[in-house]
Amino acid sequence: MRFLEIKQIAAEHLNSAVELDRLCFGGLWTLEGYRRELGSPNSDLLGLWTWETADCASEKLDSELDPFDIFSPQNRANTGAPPLQATQTLIGLGCLWAILEEAHITILAIDPRFQGRGLGQALLWALLKSACDRQLERATLEVRSSNLAAVALYEKFGFQEAGRRKRYYEDTGEDALVMWRSGMEKPDFQQYLAVEKVQICDRLRRNK
Ligand SMILES: CC(C)(COP(=O)(O)OP(=O)(O)OC[C@H]1O[C@@H](n2cnc3c(N)ncnc32)[C@H](O)[C@@H]1OP(=O)(O)O)[C@@H](O)C(=O)NCCC(=O)NCCS
């Protein structure tokens, strides 16, 4: 994993998004479902990309790159981002819906080959930042009660279980935990995000 970028998914990425969805969820949303997100002003659909390149001249930049500083491709010219000929692969998906003052997190997934390296938290951070930029006040999601990795990740970001939907998932009859993260409208939430960002970036650099 040489370079990382988190940015909004565009129409040309939709096939890769569906492929990754199949890999991570066994096909939760269809191509049409993802396409609908692009057209919705209340939806933030984010992707996490990695690049592989054989360009040795990029070695120095590799150690200097901050994945959050290459949030959009327009920055490419002045941040020393990877060469355009490098192969870009979509390895993470995140989505939120802004409903009134709430961020409903509907998708969070990292390609299984890249899990356990701090990328899930980078993407969740980016979703919470988007929610904060939209001036939303709290975030919520549903998660399988058996999904201990995801529950631990959400708890790490201050989500707390607020209730359960009994036998919510038809395939296994499992309960869904309903989790909430409040306090995003408070001034110290910006500070919290800034501190988390530093820690997440440090870990990503160490795990490269
Ligand atoms: C949940 C998911 C997004 C986590 O992504 P990830 O990149 O593996 O997670 P990270 O490496 O960023 O880990 C961040 C934190 O999550 C928790 N976590 C991640 N994997 C874990 C595991 N196997 N067991 C326990 N906790 C785990 C830990 O709190 C971890 O922090 P730590 O490493 O400091 O202990 C990923 O497992 C995934 O895509 N799963 C399939 C799709 C899914 O279930 N999505 C959630 C739907 S609600």
Ligand as a Chemical Component Dictionary entry (heavy atoms), coordinates in Angstrom:
data_LIG
# 
_chem_comp.id                   LIG 
_chem_comp.type                 NON-POLYMER 
_chem_comp.pdbx_formal_charge   0 
_chem_comp.three_letter_code    LIG 
# 
loop_
_chem_comp_atom.comp_id 
_chem_comp_atom.atom_id 
_chem_comp_atom.alt_atom_id 
_chem_comp_atom.type_symbol 
_chem_comp_atom.charge 
_chem_comp_atom.model_Cartn_x 
_chem_comp_atom.model_Cartn_y 
_chem_comp_atom.model_Cartn_z 
_chem_comp_atom.pdbx_ordinal 
LIG C1  C1  C 0 -15.530 -3.117 10.177 1  
LIG C2  C2  C 0 -14.409 -2.809 9.208  2  
LIG C3  C3  C 0 -14.833 -1.641 8.312  3  
LIG C4  C4  C 0 -13.154 -2.393 10.000 4  
LIG O1  O1  O 0 -12.151 -1.995 9.076  5  
LIG P1  P1  P 0 -10.592 -2.238 9.379  6  
LIG O2  O2  O 0 -9.829  -1.489 8.373  7  
LIG O3  O3  O 0 -10.305 -3.683 9.483  8  
LIG O4  O4  O 0 -10.451 -1.583 10.821 9  
LIG P2  P2  P 0 -9.194  -0.840 11.411 10 
LIG O5  O5  O 0 -7.952  -1.586 11.083 11 
LIG O6  O6  O 0 -9.261  0.599  11.064 12 
LIG O7  O7  O 0 -9.461  -1.012 12.980 13 
LIG C5  C5  C 0 -9.961  0.054  13.760 14 
LIG C6  C6  C 0 -10.553 -0.477 15.037 15 
LIG O8  O8  O 0 -11.655 -1.345 14.752 16 
LIG C7  C7  C 0 -11.668 -2.411 15.706 17 
LIG N1  N1  N 0 -11.366 -3.665 15.025 18 
LIG C8  C8  C 0 -10.995 -3.816 13.736 19 
LIG N2  N2  N 0 -10.860 -5.146 13.452 20 
LIG C9  C9  C 0 -11.132 -5.807 14.601 21 
LIG C10 C10 C 0 -11.185 -7.186 14.947 22 
LIG N3  N3  N 0 -10.921 -8.147 14.061 23 
LIG N4  N4  N 0 -11.545 -7.505 16.208 24 
LIG C11 C11 C 0 -11.831 -6.564 17.125 25 
LIG N5  N5  N 0 -11.795 -5.230 16.858 26 
LIG C12 C12 C 0 -11.446 -4.869 15.612 27 
LIG C13 C13 C 0 -10.583 -2.077 16.729 28 
LIG O9  O9  O 0 -11.168 -1.244 17.702 29 
LIG C14 C14 C 0 -9.608  -1.303 15.865 30 
LIG O10 O10 O 0 -8.779  -0.469 16.615 31 
LIG P3  P3  P 0 -7.358  -1.028 17.138 32 
LIG O11 O11 O 0 -6.671  -1.595 15.934 33 
LIG O12 O12 O 0 -6.679  0.184  17.682 34 
LIG O13 O13 O 0 -7.666  -2.074 18.155 35 
LIG C15 C15 C 0 -14.013 -4.047 8.364  36 
LIG O14 O14 O 0 -13.813 -5.137 9.234  37 
LIG C16 C16 C 0 -15.035 -4.439 7.311  38 
LIG O15 O15 O 0 -15.060 -3.887 6.213  39 
LIG N6  N6  N 0 -15.891 -5.439 7.604  40 
LIG C17 C17 C 0 -16.854 -5.934 6.615  41 
LIG C18 C18 C 0 -17.968 -4.948 6.370  42 
LIG C19 C19 C 0 -18.661 -4.585 7.667  43 
LIG O16 O16 O 0 -18.989 -5.427 8.461  44 
LIG N7  N7  N 0 -18.902 -3.268 7.835  45 
LIG C20 C20 C 0 -19.612 -2.731 8.976  46 
LIG C21 C21 C 0 -21.080 -2.747 8.680  47 
LIG S1  S1  S 0 -21.998 -1.970 9.984  48 
# 
loop_
_chem_comp_bond.comp_id 
_chem_comp_bond.atom_id_1 
_chem_comp_bond.atom_id_2 
_chem_comp_bond.value_order 
_chem_comp_bond.pdbx_ordinal 
LIG C1  C2  SING 1  
LIG C2  C3  SING 2  
LIG C2  C4  SING 3  
LIG C2  C15 SING 4  
LIG C4  O1  SING 5  
LIG O1  P1  SING 6  
LIG P1  O2  DOUB 7  
LIG P1  O3  SING 8  
LIG P1  O4  SING 9  
LIG O4  P2  SING 10 
LIG P2  O5  DOUB 11 
LIG P2  O6  SING 12 
LIG P2  O7  SING 13 
LIG O7  C5  SING 14 
LIG C5  C6  SING 15 
LIG C6  O8  SING 16 
LIG C6  C14 SING 17 
LIG O8  C7  SING 18 
LIG C7  N1  SING 19 
LIG C7  C13 SING 20 
LIG N1  C8  SING 21 
LIG N1  C12 SING 22 
LIG C8  N2  DOUB 23 
LIG N2  C9  SING 24 
LIG C9  C10 SING 25 
LIG C9  C12 DOUB 26 
LIG C10 N3  SING 27 
LIG C10 N4  DOUB 28 
LIG N4  C11 SING 29 
LIG C11 N5  DOUB 30 
LIG N5  C12 SING 31 
LIG C13 O9  SING 32 
LIG C13 C14 SING 33 
LIG C14 O10 SING 34 
LIG O10 P3  SING 35 
LIG P3  O11 DOUB 36 
LIG P3  O12 SING 37 
LIG P3  O13 SING 38 
LIG C15 O14 SING 39 
LIG C15 C16 SING 40 
LIG C16 O15 DOUB 41 
LIG C16 N6  SING 42 
LIG N6  C17 SING 43 
LIG C17 C18 SING 44 
LIG C18 C19 SING 45 
LIG C19 O16 DOUB 46 
LIG C19 N7  SING 47 
LIG N7  C20 SING 48 
LIG C20 C21 SING 49 
LIG C21 S1  SING 50 
# 
